[in-house]
Amino acid sequence: MSVIVRLPSQLRTLVGGEAEVEVDATDVRTAIWAVEAKFPGLATRVLDDAGQIRRFVNVFVADEDVRFLEGLDTVLQAGQTVSLVPAVAGGCC
């Protein structure tokens, strides 16, 4: 089943400049690895050495943070969008 993985500008260099990549996946983990299969290098930027989502990366499915759903095992429906969003920190008063 086809889903869309939406990528921020920081990760687009890894996927040929594309803002979105369409892949076949049934859960978030499979979606990330499907993009990795097409564009090697993405998974290591999103997942840590234990295969979990890095602390500074937020992953959303239909505007819901997967950390409050089933994490990487969150089930996807056809046509859904998985958004990879790096956390924003820092700044000054």
Secondary structure, DSSP 8 states (H G I E B T S, - for coil): -EEEEE--HHHHGGGTT-SEEEEE-SBHHHHHHHHHHHSTTHHHHHB-TTSSB-TTEEEEETTEEGGGTTGGG-B--TT-EEEEEE-------
